[in-house]
């Protein structure tokens, strides 16, 4: 399967982004679910995705999560400081509420999804992104496909791409390398 997408078009779309919305399973995780002996579900998150989300927020790009109900995901979002965390099966409805709340347009939103359940939002936003191991339909709907697979640094890769396109990356790197996080 070819992931060739128009890089110049992706950069132009990234320049306009004010909000990045991530799906979780298959994007911020690799879709693995582990159960411990008491039946609790466990999921692994990539540390660098937390850094990517924080880099976006530090540079003034809003970050939101729209996913199904999950205590594990809620704990991870609290840990990395993502306050716009929505647990719902109705992604389009939540997307529309979020846009109204922030007063932004479709063109100013990036959505990262990997599965057919993400297509409704992916087809609306100005910048749709899929991880390299996303399902065929998500990759076809995407304006850009990351090199990283889900749960392996998608948010970090996307954050750098958007912030470079917006001319914010070098300043961000300078601030965190000289003054700390």
Helices and strands as residue ranges (DSSP letters): H 7-15, E 19-22, E 34-35, E 41-42, H 47-58, E 62-67, H 71-80, E 84-87, H 91-102, G 106-108, E 109-112, G 116-118, H 119-122, E 127-130, H 136-141, E 144-145, H 154-165, H 169-179
